Amino acid sequence: MNNNSYALMDKLRTLYEQGKYDLCVSEVIHYLEELNGLPDSPLVHDLVRFFKKVVIMDLDHLDRNLNQVDKFFLESEIRHSMDFVDMLSRLTSIKSLRSMLFDRYYTVLLNLFSRSHQDVKLKLIALLVDLSRDDLDHRVQVVENFLDQYQVHDAKVLSQVNHALTEILDEDPDLGVFFKDHVESIIERYFFNENPRCMDSFISLFTYLQGFRNFFIKKGIAMMQSPHMRAKEKSLKIFSVMVGNRFSKQGFEVLLENIKGKNLHFQSNVVEVLSSIVQNNVKYYLSKILKRYYMGGMTNQAKLGFVELLGAIAETDFSLVFRKIMARVELDDDDSFQLSLIVLKNLDFEFPNQFDANFFSEFKEFHRYHWKTKINLLERLWRIIQALDRTILVIWFGRLLQRILMESEWGEREVIETSRQLFSTLQEHEPRLMEKLVALNDKITYIKKNFTAAKNFPRMLREHVDYELEQENLERASKLLLAEYSSFVEKIAYFDNFINTIEFKHLILDLVEDWYIEKEYIIEDLNVVREYLEELIKAKSAEQESNLDELISRLQKKMDIHLVQYDELAIDSVDLDAGEVARISPMFLKVSSFNTNFSLLEMEITSVLFHHSNVMKEHADFLNAWSSFQSRVGKKMRKFNLKVKSWLDKMENSKAGDDKKPLKARLLQNLFSEYVRQSISDYRKILKKIEKETRFIEKNLYTREIDELEKRITYSKSKYMDFIERRTGTIKQYWQGLHRLSTDIEFIMGLRKLFDEWHVTKDNITNKVSNYYASSMELIDVAKIKRMINIVSPIPLESLKGQLNSVKASKDIEYIESVLQLIQKYNIKAHVRNKALYSMETNTGISTLASPVKIKTKVDASADSILLKLFVKNSTIQEIYDFTASIRVPDRFKIVNNPGNRHREAIPILPAGKNLMITWKLAREDSNQNPLLSPSPDASNISIFFSGNVAGEQPFHKIKHIDVIYEIPSKST
């Protein structure tokens, strides 16, 4: 183009960008008229392309512009057919213009189609489809035109026509009626077309011509009998889209006949079509297929074709296919048996799980068969099992034969003899048969036992937590709920995994199916019980918080009263040597009463601390006041007791002629009587507290906080025994003083009854405290043994010494006997052998081995890092060897505190009962990013893998997952 042409095009582009479309079109029209005699000029091409672009923008003058279109493209020398079609395609995108454009240009487009080259024809086909989209009459005209010209199209245009017709039928299915007079030409063109590019377009079109399905199928059946493989393959493609609810008997027979072909690929295609036909009536067609299959006289290739077909049908209804084949197995026909065996091998290979399930259920009613049928079937089963050569079938057959030999209803004399011979043969085939049968029976027994146990989980959870709630021990109840719920769910998951991975699962399919059904109910019941108990704990917790405030207030008042009573004692001002009887006697009684009440208050406050240790920090003022009061009273009472002891010593050493001796004896008698009576009353109160303490210990073993319970037992025993000893010492002093101050036998014997009653009560409470301690420690030891045997087995008895407080024997034989007594008394599933304690639980049990380590974690976040601390405790009584901890962190973090970014920490030995702390500091890889951690699992989950070996080279491992979804504080700017 010259400079003038460039200037013109720049001018037009400027007008277009300014939105002056009318002026722009006028300019283009003007120059096209001027260049009418130069149709091939480059400028004309540019103007035409620009006109296509701008004409759609100037809709206000559309009629004028279309007249110019007619003038330039249809009347002048300018022949740009493709540009004309493109321009109409652009205008067709405006829905409101389609009908008008169709009426104006339909005839023009048909004429243009007849004289244009291939590329233009392809564009015109798409344009006609678009122009007729909104008018049914226009659609009919386009369809009829496409069909009238169907035979004259070349392959590429024909393919485009097929796609266009498919698109039209997809939008307007009712237009299929207009194909009635043309289906013959369409099917002929399909069969005689050799261009593979057209094949898919024909098949797509046939999908929308289901109204002519019978015609297409009849034509396809006729072509299936052609000697030409290409025609047969095309027929199969028709069948693949035309198969409906009914298929002619002749067509089905023709397809079955073609399954015997030598071409493997074609045979597979026939199988695919047949399987789709069979889906509509599996039972009907399957009987025909099997009848043809068992007629025999087929080549191996044909047999394989039928086997493939039966396998395809089995995908839809495996049980039906299997039953039909097994029915043939039971017939006394060796040829049929061999054909059945071929199918069974394929079914076993393709569908092993379904095969096993159906195979085992097929013979549940074996005992109901006639004895001759049983013998025949047993022999055939043995041949099947030999042919399939699978261990699970061998074991199943062994169980069947065992049952026949052991249960009279399962076998007559002839059947038993046959079974005995087959069982002997089976043992030769599988030497470990008996061992596997015993192991399987053990697993069945164990599964039934644990199945029953799992059903009781919801009830156990409710009962255990309910008891704690009845005792108003909400903290224990909450911990117990979490611990037992998690434990039960873990056991269910472990048992479920055991069921899923158990070898030969299909041999116990009834049990497995029962478990799958019952498992859902158990978990649902557990969740219902948990939600109910959580709500109950929440309600009682709110109530207890209110009650605790009242309890603290009441204890505070009691403490205030005791403080007043203590101040009233005025023990500092008492002069015992002055012998002021009127003051000394009531003062001693007050001191005795105060000591008793003070001890009971101390025990009551201690009990509150035990029960509410998690919230007592909120009552720091009360705790500080109580601590101060304890210190003050203890100091004063120690001084007073020394003063009393000194006074009694002086009284005992006084001379016989002392005139105060009778008075002192009477005073001491009064003190002794009141003190003994008060002590007996106090001892009985302690007995009631011991009974309550014992129940508390028994039930709190469920929480497995053994260390805390052991400390509580030791503390209680110490306090009770100290209280008893102090009272005993004081009473003995009084008694000895009375003997020294008075020689009156009648006087002494009068007090003897009181002294004897005190002695009986004292012995009783001493025994009660000792028994409380012994029985509680015994329960603790039982809990220890159960916990340890669940962690590691065996446990050397030498390792238990020093750990069991209730076993005091020093000799090995006595120690073993004591341990055995504990095992038998509390039904612990363990036994002693070779000076070691072995667990009787197998690894297949519902209870998983507990981890020998306890793990606690603490996560601290800073600006762009995480400090992760792990506290590891060896909870066993033995050393742990080769302990390792490996951490896996999200990609956005790296470990910065260990040399070489070490992810793994190794400890050669972790002593029993010792603690270990591991620290990892994690820093962000990119500190410029937003410091808000993504809550996605990949970005927030830290996994730590622990492993090691306990004594006896028993490995263990544990995985700890930590979710750290949080906001890291942003740095201050």
Buried (B, 14 or more C-beta within 10 A) or exposed (E): EEEEBEEBBEEBEEBBEEEBBBBBBBBBBEBBEEBBEEBEBEBBBBBBBBBBBBBBEBEEBBEBBBEBBBBBBBEBEBEBBBBBBBBBBEBBEEEEBBBBBBEBBBEBBBEBBEEBEEEBBBBBBBBBBBBBBEBEEBBBBBBBBBBEBBEEBEBBBBBBBBBBBBBBBEEBEEBBEBBEEBBEBBBEBBBEBEEEEBBEBBBBBBBBBBEBBEBBBEBBBEBBEEEEEEBBBBBBBBBBBBBEEEBEEEBBEBBBBBBBBEBEEBBBBBBBBBBBBBBEEBEEBBEBBBEBBBEEEBEEBBBBBBBBBBBBBBEEBBEBBBEBBBEBBBBEEEEBBEBBBBBBBBBBEBBBEBBBBBBBBBBEEBBEBEBEBBBBBBEBBBBBBEBBEBEBBBBBBBBBBBBBBEEEEBBBEEBBEBBBBBBEEBBEBBEEBEEBBEBBEEBEEBBEEBBEBBEEBBEBBBEBBBBBBEBEBBBBBBBBBBBBBEBBBEBBEBBBEBBEEBEBBBBBBEBBEBBEEEBEEBBEBBEEBBEEBBEBBEEBBEEBEEEBEEBBEEBBEBBEEBBEBBEEBEBEEBEBEEBEBEBBBEBBBBBBBBBBBBBBBBBBBBBBEBBBEEBBEBBEEBBEBBEEBBEEBEEBBEEBBEBBEEBBEEBBEEEEEEEEBEEBBBBBBBBBBBBBBBBBEBBEEBBEBBEEBBEBBEBBBBBBBBEEBBEBBBEBBEBBBEBBEBBBEBBEBBBEBBEBBBEEEEBBEEBEEBBEEBBEBBEEBBEBBEEBBBBBBBBBBBBBBBBBBBBBBBBBBEBBBEBBBBBEEEEEEEBBEBBBEBBEEBEBBBEBEEEBBBBEBEEBBBBBBBBBBEBEBEBEBEEBBBBBBBEBBBBBBBBBBEBEBBBEBBEBBBBEBBEEEEBEBEBEEBEBEEEBEBEBBBBBEEEEEEBEBEEEEEBBBBEBBBBBBBBEEBEBEBEBEBEBEEEBEEEEE
